[in-house]
Amino acid sequence: MEKTFTLRSDEHRHLVFGTRDKHLRLIRDAFGVRLAAREAEIHILGAAESVREAQMVLEELERMALDGFVVTDREVQQIIDTVVRSGHTPSVQTIEVFVAGRPVRPQTAGQLAYCRAIEKNDLVFCIGPAGSGKTYLAVAMTVQALKRHQIKRIVLVRPAVEAGEKLGFLPGDILAKVHPYLRPLLDALHDMMGFEQVRAYMETNIIEIIPLAYMRGRTLNDAYIILDEAQNTTPGQMKMFLTRMGMRSKMVVTGDITQVDLQAGTKSGLIDAWEKLAGIAGIEFHEMTRADIVRHRLVQDIVNAYEQHAEGGHHRPRGEDGRRQEPEKNET
């Protein structure tokens, strides 16, 4: 099959093609097609499905160029990976938050649906594997809401399971004690706002960091509240957290139910909430998949390998608490 893709503007040719046509070579190698470029035209030859996918990548690159983005090799590879995994190009929706001068964008259909769920609902639960953007996109949507003056503050919450929620043995004040557990949230904030801005907001309580154990008794109005690693909450903790929501507030709850660190026999509060709150208007449950992983390409391979190993019977089954069940001991 052969198709011809024509750029709408020849001035963006170098952005789409890449330095010395490097972007075209990435597309050629990924889909096994032949590409012949002549001025603003690209002739694509190969199997029908491969030609279609290569054209989708070229269309996305042109959209980015027309929107004023400087297209990098890494972004080209991310688009290719997304098309290979899902058969669709990433969303063209952008979030009004910038990292290294570029707006944050959902990279997969699942990530786009997640962002739209956050926009539409006051409470969103999201589960998914590592690297699927659960936390990063939640923080980006939160920063966007703050910039738009839709909220007055950001509240970041995470259970400190490893420290037994007591946090007393760690040195320093409450911020210093909980800091190791909230590092992923802080890293995302620093990417999007810069260290000095984050520090200024923390000093004025526009950004507040709270360990889950210290949430009891709070009512949070005009706030965007993110609970990360929610699989490590108990049902009681989850109920306590959810009932902290005040007027004009939003909550996003994220977690990976394959990585529950609670004591054996303790049911995950995230799984419990998923079962009990389904069907309530204003609450949406969203599930990411392996197709939404956008970290290093090896991350998806690692997740696949672990899941295939589990499916092959070399694992302990999971109970309703989301934890691995210990095998029964045979009496002799």
Secondary structure by P-SEA (a helix, b strand, c coil): cbbbbbbcccccccccccccaaaaaaaaaacbbbbbbcccbbbbbccaaaaaaaaaaaaaaaaaaaacccccaaaaaaaaaaaaccccccccccccccccccccccccaaaaaaaaaaacccbbbbbbcccccaaaaaaaaaaaaaaaccccbbbbbbbccccccccccccccccccccccaaaaaaaaaacccaaaaaaaaaaccbbbbccccccccccccccccccccccccaaaaaaaaacccccbbbbbbbbccccccccccccaaaaaaacccccccbbbbbbcccccccccaaaaaaaaaaaaaaaccbbbbcccccccccccccc
